[in-house]
Amino acid sequence: MAKYGFLGLGIMGCPMAANLLKAGHELVVWNRTPDKCAPLVAQGAARAGTPAEVVAVCPVTFAMVSDPEASLELLFGTGGVLESIGEGKAYVDCSTVDPHTSIEVSPSITEQGGRFLEAPVSGSRKPAEDGTLLFLCAGDQSLLEEIRPALDAMGKTIHFLGEVGQGARMKLVINMIMGGMITAFAEGLVLADKAGIAADDLFAVLDGGVLANPLFRVKGPRMAAGDFAPAFPLKHEKKDLRLALQLGEELTLSLPTATAANAAFLRAMNAGCGDEDFSAVLKAIRG
C-alpha cells in the first residue's frame, strides 16, 4: 500500500482521509486546527505540524480546504506546501476553487519539479463517508493513473477533463446547478405549504415523475422537519455560486437563474445560516 499526505480535515476531508486508512494506506495528516487530527491519529494516521512537513515525508499529498484563499495559503504561506515540493513529490487539490486558483497553483508546483492534479469532488458528507464521491480531475493524467487506487478508496467515479482549470470549471457548473435546484425546491415547499399541500404528498408526486432525483429525495424530509445539520455548509454553496457567476461574467454570459439563487443564499447568510446545511436557504425564502 502507498503512503499519502492529507491536508484539511473538515466535513469532507476527514472522512476522505479515513477511507484511505480503511483501504490500508499509510497516512500523514495536518489541519489548521490540530484537534481535528485526533480521530484519524486514533485510527493509525501520523500528525504533522505544518503542510510542509506532510509533503516532506509523503510522495503524494491531497488537500481539501474551504476556498481559494485557504488553498493559496496552504501553498504559499509559512510552512506551506511549496517549502517541500520538488522531484518525486505530487500534489492533488480536491478543494473547490475558481479556475484561476488552479492555474496559479499548477506552475508553482511543476516549476519546482513536482506534479499537480486538480481533483475537486462532487458530493457531500455522506458520499465522502461512504467513499462514493465523484472526482473531477484535470492536469497530470499520468499522476491520475498512479493514484487511482487512492481515488477509488474515496470515490466511485473518476472523470478526466483535460487541462488544469477544467476541473474547477466543471465543479462550479455542477454546484451552480445544485444551488438553483435547491432554491427552486425550497420555493416549491413554501408555496405548497401556503396552498395547503402536505409536504409528504409533494415529495411522493415529485418522486414518481421526471423531477425525481436524489437531492430532493434526501433533502426534502429534512427540510420539512427543520433539520439543517450540515452535510454541505450553506456558506460553501454561497461561495460556489459567487465563483460561478464570476466565471459567467468572464465569459460574458448572463446567468439569471444563478443570480436569483445567489441572492437567496445571500439572504440566508445574512440571517446567520452560513454554518447550517445549504438547504437552509429555505429559511430565507420562507421569511
N, C-alpha and C positions, 0 to 999 in steps of 0.2 A: 504493500500500500504506500501511497505518497504522503509527503509532508506538505501541509498548506498553512498559510497565514490567513487570518481573518480580522479585518478592521471594521468596527461598528457593530454593536450588539444590541440594537433596538428591537422593535416589534418584528422586523423581518430578519435582521442579521443573526439574532440569537438562534432561532430555530433552523435557519440555513446552516449555520456553523454546527449545530447539534447533529444535523443529518450527515455532515461529513464525518463526525466522530462515530456515529452509528454504523457508517459504511466501513469503518475500520481504519480511517486515515488518521495520521498524526496531525495535531493542530496546535498552533500558537496564536493566541488572541490578544487583542487590545481594544479598549474602549475609552473614550474621553472620561466617562465616569467609571472608575476602576471596579466598583462594586458589582457592576453588571457582568463582569467576567466570572464571578463566583460560581454560578450554576454550571458553566462549561468546564471550569477547573475541576469541579467535583466529579465531572464525567470523564476527566482524563486529559483535558487541554492544559497547555502551559500558558502562563500570562506574561506578557512583555510590558515594559514601561513606556515605550513610545512606538509609533508606526515604524520608525527606522530600525528599531530592534527586531521587530517582526520580520521585516524584509531581509535583514541581515542573516537570519537563520532559516529562511524558507525559500525554496526555488520559485514558488508561485504564491502570491498573496491576493486574496479577494478583499474588496471593500464594499460596504453597504452603509452609506450615510445619507443624511436627510435632504440635502440641496446642493446647488452648485458651489455656494460659499464654503460649505463644510468639505466638499470634495477637493476644492483647491487648497484649503488649509491643510488637509491631510497630506498633500504632496509637498507644498511649498513652505509650510510652517516649520518652526523649530522642532527638530526631532521627527521631521516628516519623511515620507517615502523616498524622496529624491536623495536623501543623505546616504541611502544604502543601495539604491537601484544600480544595476550595471550588468555586465556579462553574466549569463546564467540565471538572471532574475526575470520574473514576469509579473505583471500587474493586471488584474482583472477587476474592472469597476462595474459593480452591479447597481450603483446608485442611479436615481432618476435625475438627470441634469439636462440642460439645454445642449444642443449640438456644439455650440461654440466652446463650452467647457471641455467636452470630449476631445475636440480638435486641438485645444490648447494643451491638454494633458498628454495626448499621444506623443508628440515630438519631444516633450520634456523627458519622457521615459526612453524613447528609442535613441535619442541623441547621446544618452549615457550608456548605450549598449543593451538596454533592457527591451522587453517585448510587452506589447499592450493589446488587450482585448476589451472592447466595450461590450458589456453584457447586462443591461438593465433587465429587470424581470417584470412580467405581468402576473399579478396575483397578490393576495393579501395574507394576513396572518395564518389562516387555516391552510391554504395551499403551501405556505412556507413550512408549516409544521408537518404536513403530510408528504412533503417532497414532490409536489405536483406543480411547481412554478413553470412558467414559460420563459425561456431565455431568448432575448432579442440581441443577437451578437453582431458585431462589426469590427473590422480591423484585421488582426493577425489570424488567418484561418488555420494555419498550421498549429498555432497555440490552442485554438479551439479543439482541434482533434486530440491534442496531447492531454488536455484536461477534461475530456468528455466524461471519464468516469466520475469526476467530482461533480460536473454539471448534472449527470444522471442521478447522482445521490440527492441532489437538491431539487430537481425538476423533472417534468415528464416530456417536455418538448423543447427542442433547440432550433432556432431559426438563425441562419446566417444571412445578413442583409447587405454585405459589401463593405464599402469604405467607412472609416471612422466618422461618426456623426449620424449615420443611418439608423443605428440602434436607438439613439436618443430621439431622433425624429419619429420613429415608429412608436416609441413609448409615449411620447406626447400626444400623438394622434389617438392612440388607444385610450389614454386617460381623459382626453378631451371628450371622446365619445361617451365614456363612462360617466363623466360629470354631467353631460347633457341628459343621459338616460335617467340617472338617479334624481335629477331635478324635475324632469317631466313626471316621473313616477311619484315623487312627493306631491306634486301638484294634483295628480290624479287621486291620491289618497285623501288629500284635503277636500277636493271637490266631491268625491264620493261620500265622505263623511257629512258634508254640508247638505248633500242631496238625500241623506237617509239610507245610503247603501252600506251594508255591513262590509268591513274590510275582508273578512273571510270569503264573502261572495265575490268581491272584486278579484281576489287572488285566484279563486277557482276558475273564473272566466278567463283571466289572463293566461293561466297555466294550460288551458285547454285549447288555445288558439295560436296564431302566428306570433304573438308577443311573449310566448313562454320563453323564459331564459333563467339561468342560474342566479343572476343578480337579483331579479325580482323575487325569485323563489326563496332565496336565503334572507334577503334584507326585509322583505315585506312584513312578515310576522313580528320581527324585532322592532321595526319602525312603529307598527301599530301598537306594540306593547310599551313603547317608550324606552327600549333598550338600545342605547347608543355606545355600549362598550367598544372601544376602538379596535377594529381589525385593520383599518386603514385610516389614520387620523385625518380629520377634515382639513387641517392646516396644510397637509401634504397635497391633497387634491386641489386646494386653492392655489398652491404653488404651481402645480402642473397645468392648471387652466391658464394661469398667467403666462407661463412659458409657451404654451401652445398658441395663445393669442399673439405673443411676441413673434413666434415663428410665422404665423399668418401675416403679420404686418411686414415682416422682412420679405415675404413672398408676394406682397401686395394683394392679399386675399382677405376679403371680408368674411367674418365668421359670426354671424348674428346670433345663432343659437348658443354657441360657446360664450359669447359676450353676455347673454342673458343669464346663463348658468353661473358665470363668474360673478355677476352682480349678486345673485342669490347666495353664493358661497361667501362673498364679502360681508353680506348682512349677517350670515351665521357666524363668521369670525368676529364681527363687532359685537355680537350677542354673547361672546365668550364660549363658543362651541369648538374652538380650534383643536382641543385635545380629545374631543369625542370622535366617534366614527363619522366618516364623511356623509353617511345617511342622515346625520343630524341637520343637514340642510333643510329637512322637513320643518324644523323649528322656525327657520327664517320665513318659510312660505306660509306656515300656519299663523305666524304673527302673534 
